[in-house]
């Protein structure tokens, strides 16, 4: 394949630039000259600056590059060195597989080889392994350096409430330090975490990032040895993969070089109370089915479980289940109101709405027909917008040609020419980016209509399985079917307002709806295996899944880049509204 158009990808992490001089400017300049040598047109430059090569996650330019590979925007990708692509061998091979799938060549300026040949691919794998080893070595060296700093009582950086970082040293922020002292003194006097957070928030105090104090935030402050003049290190290991599960039982704790805010006596008193307290929340034997689905009517945050206990006349206790606003639960009344709703009533209402939707077949089919029309209309709008963009790009090209002609004939002052060219260049760049986005959406969309009888069948199966399965499984089924539930406030009472059902047919084996279908039919057949990927042969696909496969082949035009959603409205309990997205 003849190479005419190329893309340049450049990346450098802060550490690499400091230690090895891999500047973005130097990479780009070298690669531009290399492309010019072979008369290749550089159609786009993708730059991730100050970003590690450990993983391809969190690299916006790399994500754009991969998206553009899929629309055949260029014939080859040019990099200064293979480690710029990724320092993780698996990531490197995944990226190159993507290039190969779309017939895009990979060219490394520093390492001359052809990825299209077996020997070239072998060399590539060896070099990718070396790059990963270099990354691991660099990472270990950084960790050793930080560990040594910690052992010397020095601060390794980061933001901590009560202190400012000045020339890598912790310096007391006296205004924040007073709040820290208040937190410790209130807790030592018997106040709880929520009471402290609520008190601070009502007084107008905020965290270092200007947010409300929360229960977890107060607990973190009370447990942080830094306020007692000490430095801790490696409290959590392998955070990238294990998160909080990587808790280290033997962290490094040494005397710090900074000034303490909390005295030894107050620190010891607070820690003794922390250890004596039981942090177990009151549990209910019945799972809260709508956790993470309900939304607060005031702040829009999720609603969390809450249990209250009342005493009957005979002295026995009775538990009451509610959902309350998570902001209120974690940060107190300064952040939001409780907006509690009875759990039993809310859970029953959700199922009743779904049942009413399924029993009104005429309304269901009518709404699905409207959805199909809306999808076709969205595709038409995207095509028209694409046509307008392409026309405008032609006009801009003509305008640029006129500016260049004026420059050659010296008919306009240089400053006016520069201003005009800069203006049209900026507009051209924005339009080309928008064009690429629309082209990508159109390439992943088609005009096939969704079959109402399959949605009806799926909802009927949902209700059948839901009513006979355990509450644990009921919760999982609801989480797979529903995107979110909003609440309506009427006076002092609260009821379910809208229920948004999510049917995502974009990815076989991955989407929530695919897992839902598996779970519904395997639950009915008393199977508990986790769904396996669809085999290559249609003959091996389970019969229950075959009937739903047409839905997974339907892709809808993007409207505002959110998952496919259905709405069940309180004032229209039978109506199903679908906002279609990829």
VMD Tcl script that draws the C-alpha trace (Angstrom):
set ca {
  {0.00 0.00 0.00}
  {1.34 3.41 -0.97}
  {1.53 5.87 1.90}
  {0.19 9.34 1.13}
  {-1.26 10.61 4.40}
  {0.24 10.11 7.85}
  {-0.61 10.97 11.43}
  {2.04 11.93 13.96}
  {1.72 10.75 17.56}
  {3.95 12.25 20.25}
  {3.94 11.66 24.00}
  {6.18 12.58 26.90}
  {5.76 12.20 30.65}
  {7.03 14.84 33.05}
  {9.69 12.46 34.39}
  {10.97 11.50 30.93}
  {11.23 15.10 29.81}
  {13.21 16.00 32.91}
  {15.52 12.98 32.82}
  {15.91 12.09 29.16}
  {15.04 15.24 27.23}
  {12.15 13.75 25.24}
  {10.53 17.11 24.53}
  {7.32 17.25 22.49}
  {8.77 20.00 20.30}
  {11.80 17.90 19.39}
  {9.67 14.85 18.57}
  {7.28 16.82 16.37}
  {10.04 18.66 14.53}
  {11.91 15.41 13.77}
  {8.79 13.59 12.58}
  {7.62 16.50 10.40}
  {10.99 16.54 8.64}
  {10.85 12.76 8.21}
  {7.39 12.98 6.63}
  {8.54 15.79 4.35}
  {11.48 13.67 3.21}
  {9.09 11.01 1.86}
  {6.48 13.54 0.60}
  {3.88 12.34 3.09}
  {1.06 14.70 4.01}
  {0.69 15.10 7.78}
  {-3.08 15.25 8.22}
  {-3.13 15.41 12.04}
  {-0.78 15.61 15.01}
  {-1.81 13.87 18.23}
  {0.00 14.99 21.38}
  {-0.23 13.65 24.95}
  {2.00 15.89 27.05}
  {2.96 15.13 30.64}
  {1.19 11.74 30.50}
  {2.75 8.40 31.45}
  {3.03 5.55 28.96}
  {2.08 2.98 31.60}
  {-1.41 2.62 30.18}
  {-3.42 3.94 27.24}
  {-6.17 5.00 29.65}
  {-6.36 8.70 30.37}
  {-4.66 9.69 27.11}
  {-7.12 11.83 25.12}
  {-4.88 12.21 22.05}
  {-4.38 8.44 21.81}
  {-8.13 7.94 22.04}
  {-8.68 10.41 19.18}
  {-5.98 8.68 17.15}
  {-7.65 5.27 17.53}
  {-11.05 6.77 16.63}
  {-9.55 8.31 13.47}
  {-7.90 5.02 12.51}
  {-11.40 3.53 12.27}
  {-12.53 6.16 9.74}
  {-9.43 5.76 7.54}
  {-8.26 9.32 8.03}
  {-4.63 8.42 7.23}
  {-2.50 5.60 5.80}
  {0.16 5.37 8.52}
  {0.98 6.44 12.08}
  {4.42 7.93 12.62}
  {6.12 7.98 16.06}
  {9.59 8.93 17.20}
  {10.05 5.71 19.18}
  {7.86 2.69 19.94}
  {7.80 3.55 23.66}
  {5.89 6.73 22.74}
  {2.98 4.51 21.72}
  {2.95 2.72 25.08}
  {5.38 1.28 27.60}
  {2.99 -1.60 28.22}
  {3.57 -4.49 25.78}
  {-0.06 -5.67 25.84}
  {-1.34 -2.16 25.13}
  {1.18 -1.79 22.31}
  {0.06 -5.00 20.64}
  {-3.63 -4.12 21.05}
  {-3.04 -0.75 19.39}
  {-1.08 -2.33 16.54}
  {-3.77 -4.96 16.02}
  {-6.20 -2.09 15.59}
  {-3.88 -0.48 13.03}
  {-3.57 -3.76 11.13}
  {-7.33 -4.32 11.15}
  {-7.88 -1.01 9.36}
  {-4.82 -1.37 7.11}
  {-2.91 1.47 8.79}
  {0.89 1.08 8.87}
  {2.98 1.82 11.93}
  {6.31 3.61 11.44}
  {8.89 4.22 14.16}
  {11.50 6.85 13.27}
  {14.16 5.48 15.64}
  {13.53 1.76 15.03}
  {13.34 0.88 11.35}
  {11.18 -2.23 10.80}
  {8.08 -3.35 8.91}
  {5.20 -4.55 11.12}
  {3.66 -6.26 8.11}
  {6.26 -9.07 8.10}
  {6.60 -11.91 10.68}
  {10.17 -10.90 11.56}
  {9.12 -7.27 11.90}
  {6.34 -8.22 14.28}
  {8.73 -10.35 16.33}
  {11.17 -7.45 16.59}
  {8.28 -5.21 17.59}
  {7.21 -7.54 20.42}
  {10.77 -7.73 21.72}
  {11.11 -3.94 21.65}
  {7.72 -3.49 23.30}
  {8.89 -5.84 26.10}
  {12.05 -3.77 26.53}
  {10.00 -0.56 26.67}
  {7.79 -2.09 29.37}
  {10.87 -3.16 31.35}
  {12.25 0.39 31.12}
  {8.96 1.76 32.41}
  {8.94 -0.69 35.33}
  {12.56 0.19 36.17}
  {11.78 3.91 36.06}
  {8.74 3.34 38.27}
  {10.75 1.37 40.82}
  {13.42 4.08 40.94}
  {10.79 6.75 41.58}
  {9.21 4.62 44.34}
  {12.59 4.08 46.01}
  {13.27 7.81 45.96}
  {9.90 8.63 47.49}
  {10.32 5.92 50.13}
  {13.67 7.40 51.14}
  {12.13 10.87 51.42}
  {9.38 9.46 53.63}
  {11.92 7.67 55.87}
  {13.64 11.04 56.32}
  {10.32 12.58 57.40}
  {9.89 14.60 54.23}
  {6.59 15.20 52.45}
  {6.14 13.47 49.09}
  {3.66 15.96 47.74}
  {-0.08 16.24 47.38}
  {-2.80 18.39 48.90}
  {-3.68 18.06 52.58}
  {-6.19 20.17 54.50}
  {-4.51 22.28 57.21}
  {-1.22 22.68 55.37}
  {0.18 24.35 52.27}
  {3.09 22.93 50.29}
  {5.92 25.45 49.95}
  {9.09 24.29 48.16}
  {8.15 20.63 48.83}
  {7.73 21.34 52.55}
  {4.54 21.33 54.61}
  {3.71 24.74 56.09}
  {0.72 25.23 58.40}
  {-2.27 27.05 56.89}
  {-3.46 28.70 60.09}
  {-7.04 29.26 58.94}
  {-7.48 25.62 57.97}
  {-5.52 24.44 61.03}
  {-8.14 26.01 63.30}
  {-10.81 23.92 61.57}
  {-8.69 20.77 62.00}
  {-8.37 21.50 65.75}
  {-12.12 22.04 65.93}
  {-12.76 18.65 64.30}
  {-10.49 16.81 66.75}
  {-11.87 18.64 69.81}
  {-15.50 18.04 68.80}
  {-14.86 14.34 68.23}
  {-12.98 14.00 71.54}
  {-15.97 15.62 73.32}
  {-18.31 12.95 71.95}
  {-19.63 14.40 68.68}
  {-20.18 12.00 65.78}
  {-18.79 12.25 62.25}
  {-22.04 13.43 60.67}
  {-22.67 15.97 63.44}
  {-19.20 17.46 62.90}
  {-19.59 17.60 59.12}
  {-23.04 19.20 59.42}
  {-21.77 21.77 61.94}
  {-18.85 22.83 59.76}
  {-20.97 23.02 56.62}
  {-23.62 25.17 58.33}
  {-20.92 27.60 59.46}
  {-19.82 27.93 55.84}
  {-16.51 26.09 56.15}
  {-15.41 24.18 53.06}
  {-12.66 21.74 52.11}
  {-9.49 22.75 50.30}
  {-11.33 22.21 46.99}
  {-14.27 24.35 48.09}
  {-16.64 21.43 48.70}
  {-18.82 20.41 51.63}
  {-17.26 18.35 54.40}
  {-18.48 14.73 54.39}
  {-18.50 11.85 56.87}
  {-15.63 10.18 55.02}
  {-13.71 13.46 54.84}
  {-13.97 13.99 58.61}
  {-12.90 10.38 59.27}
  {-9.89 10.81 56.95}
  {-8.77 13.90 58.87}
  {-9.16 12.15 62.24}
  {-7.09 9.18 61.04}
  {-4.29 11.16 59.37}
  {-1.06 11.02 61.42}
  {0.23 14.05 59.57}
  {-1.69 16.30 61.98}
  {0.28 14.77 64.87}
  {3.55 15.72 63.19}
  {4.28 12.38 61.54}
  {4.69 11.16 57.97}
  {3.06 7.96 56.74}
  {3.97 6.17 53.53}
  {2.74 3.05 51.71}
  {-0.54 2.87 53.61}
  {-1.94 1.47 50.35}
  {0.05 -0.58 47.84}
  {-0.62 -1.05 44.12}
  {-3.32 1.60 44.08}
  {-3.67 1.44 40.27}
  {-5.00 -2.11 40.38}
  {-6.10 -2.85 43.96}
  {-7.41 0.53 45.13}
  {-8.45 0.38 48.81}
  {-8.12 -3.42 48.82}
  {-4.34 -2.96 48.69}
  {-4.19 -1.74 52.29}
  {-0.71 -2.25 53.76}
  {-0.79 -3.66 57.33}
  {2.70 -2.24 58.04}
  {2.97 1.28 56.57}
  {5.96 3.51 57.20}
  {5.24 6.00 60.02}
  {8.08 8.32 61.09}
  {8.50 11.72 62.71}
  {7.99 14.40 60.08}
  {9.97 17.54 59.44}
  {6.78 19.63 59.60}
  {5.04 21.25 62.56}
  {2.19 19.32 64.19}
  {-1.33 20.79 64.47}
  {-2.68 18.28 67.03}
  {-0.95 17.57 70.34}
  {-0.01 14.03 71.40}
  {-2.63 14.01 74.18}
  {-5.52 15.04 71.92}
  {-4.36 12.67 69.18}
  {-4.24 9.71 71.61}
  {-7.68 10.54 73.01}
  {-9.26 10.69 69.54}
  {-7.58 7.48 68.37}
  {-8.75 5.63 71.49}
  {-12.33 6.69 70.76}
  {-11.97 5.78 67.07}
  {-10.86 2.25 67.98}
  {-13.65 1.79 70.53}
  {-16.41 2.85 68.14}
  {-18.30 0.34 66.03}
  {-18.57 1.58 62.46}
  {-20.96 -1.12 61.27}
  {-24.06 0.38 59.78}
  {-27.42 -0.99 60.83}
  {-28.19 -3.75 58.40}
  {-31.47 -4.96 56.97}
  {-32.16 -8.56 56.05}
  {-33.82 -7.25 52.89}
  {-31.58 -5.73 50.20}
  {-32.39 -2.18 49.10}
  {-33.45 -2.87 45.51}
  {-33.16 0.70 44.20}
  {-29.74 1.67 45.59}
  {-27.85 3.88 43.07}
  {-30.99 4.22 40.90}
  {-33.08 6.79 42.82}
  {-32.16 10.48 42.41}
  {-32.74 13.23 44.98}
  {-35.44 15.69 43.80}
  {-33.38 18.69 45.01}
  {-29.69 18.07 44.25}
  {-29.94 15.15 41.81}
  {-27.49 12.98 43.75}
  {-28.15 9.30 44.38}
  {-30.34 8.14 47.25}
  {-28.82 5.76 49.79}
  {-30.36 3.25 52.22}
  {-31.36 4.38 55.70}
  {-32.90 2.40 58.53}
  {-34.75 3.83 61.53}
  {-36.03 1.88 64.50}
  {-39.25 2.48 66.47}
  {-40.48 0.82 69.65}
  {-43.91 -0.84 69.71}
  {-46.23 -0.65 72.73}
  {-45.17 -4.15 73.75}
  {-41.52 -3.04 73.83}
  {-40.41 -4.83 70.67}
  {-38.41 -3.02 68.03}
  {-39.51 -2.39 64.45}
  {-37.24 -1.37 61.59}
  {-38.31 1.11 58.90}
  {-36.54 1.16 55.53}
  {-36.05 4.46 53.65}
  {-33.99 5.95 50.85}
  {-32.43 9.32 51.71}
  {-30.31 11.83 49.79}
  {-26.64 10.80 49.86}
  {-25.54 14.43 50.22}
  {-27.69 14.78 53.36}
  {-26.52 11.40 54.65}
  {-22.82 12.17 54.19}
  {-22.64 15.97 54.61}
  {-25.67 17.00 56.65}
  {-28.55 19.41 56.18}
  {-26.28 22.20 54.92}
  {-25.70 20.20 51.74}
  {-29.29 19.03 51.13}
  {-32.48 17.79 52.78}
  {-33.15 14.14 53.63}
  {-35.98 13.90 51.06}
  {-36.68 10.41 52.40}
  {-38.99 8.04 50.58}
  {-40.29 4.75 51.99}
  {-38.32 1.88 50.47}
  {-41.20 -0.63 50.28}
  {-43.55 1.81 48.56}
  {-40.92 2.98 46.07}
  {-39.89 -0.58 45.14}
  {-43.50 -1.70 44.64}
  {-44.30 1.36 42.55}
  {-41.42 0.70 40.15}
  {-42.64 -2.83 39.39}
  {-46.25 -1.63 39.07}
  {-45.20 0.93 36.46}
  {-43.37 -1.68 34.40}
  {-46.40 -3.99 34.59}
  {-48.73 -1.20 33.39}
  {-46.37 -0.47 30.52}
  {-46.35 -4.10 29.36}
  {-50.13 -4.55 29.65}
  {-50.83 -1.52 27.43}
  {-49.55 -3.10 24.22}
  {-51.04 -0.46 21.91}
  {-49.28 2.37 23.72}
  {-46.01 0.46 23.88}
  {-45.98 -0.28 20.15}
  {-46.96 3.26 19.26}
  {-44.10 4.69 21.31}
  {-41.58 2.29 19.77}
  {-42.77 3.35 16.34}
  {-42.11 6.96 17.30}
  {-38.64 5.94 18.46}
  {-37.83 4.42 15.07}
  {-39.03 7.58 13.33}
  {-36.95 9.72 15.66}
  {-33.86 7.62 14.92}
  {-34.30 8.02 11.16}
  {-34.83 11.75 11.63}
  {-31.64 12.01 13.67}
  {-29.65 10.31 10.92}
  {-31.05 12.76 8.36}
  {-30.08 15.71 10.54}
  {-26.54 14.39 10.92}
  {-26.18 13.91 7.17}
  {-27.42 17.45 6.51}
  {-25.04 18.87 9.11}
  {-22.18 16.92 7.55}
  {-23.04 18.34 4.12}
  {-23.06 21.89 5.51}
  {-19.66 21.36 7.15}
  {-18.14 20.01 3.94}
  {-19.48 23.02 1.98}
  {-18.03 25.41 4.53}
  {-14.65 23.63 4.41}
  {-14.59 24.16 0.64}
  {-15.28 27.86 1.16}
  {-12.48 28.07 3.73}
  {-10.06 26.37 1.34}
  {-10.92 28.92 -1.33}
  {-10.46 31.72 1.17}
  {-7.05 30.39 2.19}
  {-6.04 30.24 -1.47}
  {-7.03 33.90 -1.87}
  {-4.99 34.89 1.18}
  {-1.96 33.07 -0.24}
  {-2.44 34.75 -3.60}
  {-2.60 38.13 -1.85}
  {0.59 37.26 0.02}
  {2.43 36.37 -3.22}
  {1.24 39.56 -4.93}
  {1.87 41.66 -1.80}
  {-1.59 43.29 -2.05}
  {-2.37 43.13 1.69}
  {-0.31 44.02 4.78}
  {1.36 41.05 6.47}
  {-0.42 41.59 9.83}
  {-3.86 41.51 8.14}
  {-2.91 38.37 6.20}
  {-1.69 36.64 9.36}
  {-4.84 37.55 11.28}
  {-7.09 36.35 8.45}
  {-5.22 33.06 7.97}
  {-5.22 32.39 11.71}
  {-8.96 32.97 11.91}
  {-9.86 30.62 9.04}
  {-7.35 28.02 10.24}
  {-9.00 27.92 13.66}
  {-12.44 27.58 12.09}
  {-11.18 24.85 9.75}
  {-9.72 22.87 12.66}
  {-12.99 23.04 14.61}
  {-15.05 22.04 11.57}
  {-12.77 19.11 10.75}
  {-13.04 17.84 14.32}
  {-16.83 18.11 14.16}
  {-16.83 16.38 10.77}
  {-14.80 13.49 12.16}
  {-17.20 13.10 15.09}
  {-20.25 13.03 12.83}
  {-18.60 10.64 10.38}
  {-17.75 8.30 13.24}
  {-21.33 8.38 14.54}
  {-22.76 7.76 11.09}
  {-20.40 4.85 10.48}
  {-21.63 3.16 13.68}
  {-25.32 3.83 12.98}
  {-27.83 2.36 10.62}
  {-31.51 2.81 9.81}
  {-32.77 -0.61 10.87}
  {-35.96 -0.44 12.90}
  {-36.33 -1.98 16.32}
  {-38.89 -4.77 16.61}
  {-41.53 -3.88 19.26}
  {-42.47 -7.50 19.88}
  {-38.92 -8.25 21.08}
  {-38.97 -5.40 23.61}
  {-42.39 -6.61 24.76}
  {-41.05 -10.16 25.10}
  {-38.04 -8.97 27.07}
  {-40.16 -6.97 29.54}
  {-42.61 -9.85 29.98}
  {-39.72 -12.20 30.71}
  {-38.30 -9.66 33.16}
  {-41.56 -9.53 35.15}
  {-41.95 -13.32 35.12}
  {-38.44 -13.96 36.48}
  {-38.50 -10.99 38.86}
  {-41.55 -12.25 40.75}
  {-40.10 -15.71 41.43}
  {-36.44 -14.97 42.12}
  {-34.61 -13.95 45.32}
  {-34.37 -10.33 46.44}
  {-30.64 -10.34 45.73}
  {-31.36 -11.30 42.12}
  {-34.26 -8.82 41.97}
  {-31.82 -6.04 42.81}
  {-29.40 -7.15 40.09}
  {-32.21 -7.37 37.51}
  {-33.38 -3.83 38.32}
  {-29.81 -2.51 38.11}
  {-29.48 -4.04 34.62}
  {-32.82 -2.74 33.36}
  {-33.07 0.75 34.89}
  {-30.80 3.73 34.30}
  {-32.25 6.07 36.93}
  {-35.44 6.96 38.82}
  {-36.48 10.51 39.69}
  {-38.70 11.56 42.60}
  {-41.64 13.94 42.64}
  {-42.16 16.22 45.67}
  {-45.80 17.00 46.51}
  {-46.08 18.96 49.75}
  {-44.39 16.83 52.38}
  {-44.82 13.55 50.53}
  {-42.59 12.10 47.85}
  {-43.47 9.61 45.13}
  {-41.82 8.06 42.08}
  {-41.86 10.47 39.12}
  {-39.94 9.09 36.12}
  {-38.36 5.69 35.58}
  {-35.75 5.55 32.85}
  {-35.24 2.05 31.44}
  {-31.98 1.39 29.64}
  {-31.85 -0.93 26.63}
  {-28.33 -0.89 25.24}
  {-27.94 -3.05 22.11}
  {-24.58 -1.71 20.97}
  {-22.17 -4.38 22.21}
  {-22.85 -8.12 22.18}
  {-21.25 -9.86 25.21}
  {-20.60 -6.50 26.91}
  {-23.75 -4.39 27.23}
  {-25.97 -4.47 30.31}
  {-28.92 -5.62 28.19}
  {-26.98 -8.61 26.90}
  {-26.20 -9.64 30.50}
  {-29.84 -9.02 31.44}
  {-31.08 -11.39 28.72}
  {-28.66 -14.08 29.82}
  {-29.66 -13.69 33.44}
  {-33.40 -13.78 32.73}
  {-33.28 -17.00 30.74}
  {-30.65 -18.75 32.82}
  {-32.49 -17.85 36.01}
  {-35.66 -19.33 34.50}
  {-33.70 -22.49 33.64}
  {-32.00 -22.56 37.09}
  {-28.58 -21.89 35.55}
  {-26.16 -19.69 37.45}
  {-23.15 -19.53 35.13}
  {-21.93 -16.09 34.15}
  {-22.71 -15.37 30.47}
  {-20.01 -16.59 28.12}
  {-19.02 -14.75 24.90}
  {-21.06 -15.60 21.81}
  {-19.27 -18.28 19.76}
  {-18.34 -17.71 16.14}
  {-20.80 -20.31 14.87}
  {-24.47 -19.30 14.90}
  {-25.35 -22.94 15.50}
  {-23.85 -22.72 18.99}
  {-25.72 -19.58 20.05}
  {-28.35 -20.35 22.72}
  {-31.88 -20.40 21.17}
  {-33.15 -17.78 23.64}
  {-30.42 -15.38 22.51}
  {-30.92 -15.96 18.78}
  {-34.31 -14.27 18.87}
  {-32.78 -11.12 20.41}
  {-29.73 -10.84 18.14}
  {-31.54 -8.54 15.65}
  {-31.70 -5.96 18.45}
  {-27.94 -6.06 18.92}
  {-27.52 -5.35 15.22}
  {-29.51 -2.11 15.53}
  {-27.49 1.03 16.11}
  {-29.00 4.45 16.48}
  {-27.73 7.90 15.63}
  {-26.16 9.88 18.44}
  {-28.22 12.71 19.92}
  {-26.18 13.76 22.93}
  {-23.76 10.93 23.54}
  {-25.50 9.11 26.40}
  {-26.63 5.49 26.68}
  {-29.98 4.38 25.30}
  {-32.71 5.43 27.72}
  {-36.42 4.81 28.18}
  {-38.68 6.94 30.34}
  {-41.72 5.85 32.31}
  {-43.54 8.99 33.41}
  {-45.85 9.28 36.41}
  {-48.44 11.30 34.53}
  {-48.22 8.89 31.59}
  {-47.63 5.53 33.27}
  {-47.88 3.54 30.03}
  {-45.68 5.74 27.90}
  {-42.24 4.56 26.88}
  {-39.88 7.22 25.55}
  {-36.54 6.25 24.02}
  {-33.61 8.57 23.54}
  {-31.38 6.62 21.20}
  {-27.61 6.80 21.53}
  {-24.70 4.57 20.51}
}
mol new
graphics top color blue
foreach p $ca { graphics top sphere $p radius 0.5 }
foreach p [lrange $ca 0 end-1] q [lrange $ca 1 end] { graphics top cylinder $p $q radius 0.2 }
display resetview
